Amino acid sequence: MTKSGFTLAVGLLLLGPAAPCAAQESAKIADAIRADAAKLVAQLNAHDAAGAVSHDAPDVVAMFHGLPNAEGPEADLTVTRMLLSDPLAHVAVSDERVDVAASGEMAVYRASYTLTMTDPKTKGPMTEHGNWVVGYRLQPDGTWKIAWDVVSDT
């Protein structure tokens, strides 16, 4: 996704359409997104890179601090495999929130994360804290897939 495409997507998400998504439907969507994120975290912690990347939309853009953007599932799989090659890699999320667009076609998942991994310098365990923001988009088949995600350490 280009920067202008990302800006347009965020703008549309904030503006919403003329016919808003019903509150009950919005709650169902938020629950589905939370469930998907929980499954994704479980797959990451099981070091299942292919499973984790199965949540991606075909045009996903994954942005992980310190690394080039991964555009598309294959590029995301390469980065995910690299990160999960660390036997200590483990992620925990907290303060999860889901905002559903008025159209019901996009949702944003946000969480704080704690990532445990091996410190490349000391070879001992280290912990990183940060923010994880994931944009989900409703697919033509009715499933929710990740359009973009941003992992930013604090």
N, C-alpha and C positions, 0 to 999 in steps of 0.2 A: 504494500500500500504506500502510495506516495504521501509526502507531507500534506499536499493539498487534499488528497483523498481522505486522509486521517482527519484533517480540519473539517471537511465537509461532513464526515460521519459523526463527529462530535457535535457539530452544529445542528444536524438533523436530530440527533439524540436529545439535545436540549430543547429544541423547538417543538418537536412532536407533530403529529398530523392533526387535522381538523376533528377527526373522530377518535377520542381517547380510548385506550384499552381499559376495560372495566377493572375495578379494584380487585375483584375475586380472581379474574384471569391474571392480573399482574402478580398477585400472591402466588398463584400456581407456577408462573414462569420463574419467579424468584426462588421458589422451592426446588424447581428443576435445575436451575443454575447452581444452587448450593450443593445439590446432590452430585452434579457433574464435577464441580470443583473438589468435592470430597473424594470422589473416585480418582480424579487426576492426582491428588496428593498421595493417595494410597499407592497408585502405580509408580509415582516417583520414588516413594519410600521402599517399594519392592524392587527398585532398579529396573523397572519394565519400561524402557525407552519407547518401544513401539506402541505399547499401550498408552503411554502418556501422550504421544503425538497423534494418536487416533482421535483426539478431541479437536484437532485442527481443522479449520475450513481449508479448502483448496488454495486460497490466496492469503493464508495466514502470514503475519509479520510478527516475529518474536524478537523482543528487544531486551537483552540481558546486559546489565552494566558491565563495561569493560570488554565487551565482545561486539563484533559487527552484527548488524541486524540479520536475522535468519528469515529469508523470504521463501515461503512455501514449506510444506511438510517435510520434504527431503532435507532441506537445509536445517530445519528445526530438529529433525532426527539426529543429524550429525552433531549439533551442539548438545542436545539432550544426552546422547551417548557419551560424549566427552565429560559432561558434568557428572553423570551417574557412574562413570568408571571409577570414581573415588569410592572405596568401600565404606567410608564414613558418611557419605552424602545422605542427609536426612532433613526433611523440611517439616516444620510445624506452622500452622496458621492460627491467627486469632483475630478478634475484632472484625469478623467478616460482615460485609454489607453487600446487598445487591440492589441496584436501581434499574428499573425496567422502563424503557422508553414508552411514551404515550402510545406509540403505534403498536407496541407489543412485538416488534420485529428485531429489537436490539436490547441488550442488557449489559450492564457493567458490574462486574464482581470486583470488590476491593477487599484486601486483607493485609494485615501486618504479618510478616513471616520471620521465622528464625531458621536459619540454615546452618547445620553443622557439617563440617567438611574438614579435610586435611589441609593444614597450613603448608603451602609449598616450601616455605623457608625452614620451618622447624620440624616438619613432618609429623607434628602433633596435632591434636584436634583443635579446631577453632570454630567460633560461632559468629555468624553475621546476622544482623537484623535489618529489616527493610520493609518496603511497601511493594505489593503485587497488585497490579491493576490489569484486569482481563476484560476485553470487549467480546461479547458473544453476539452472534448474528443467527437469526432463524434461517434455516436452510429450506430449499424448495420441498424436501421430503419431510419437513416438520420437525427435524432434529435441531438442536442447538450446537453450534460449533464455534470454536475460538477464531475470531477474525484478527485479533491482535492481543498481545500481552506485553506488559512492561514490568520488569523486575528491577527495582531500584534500591540499592543499599542505603541505609541511613548512617 
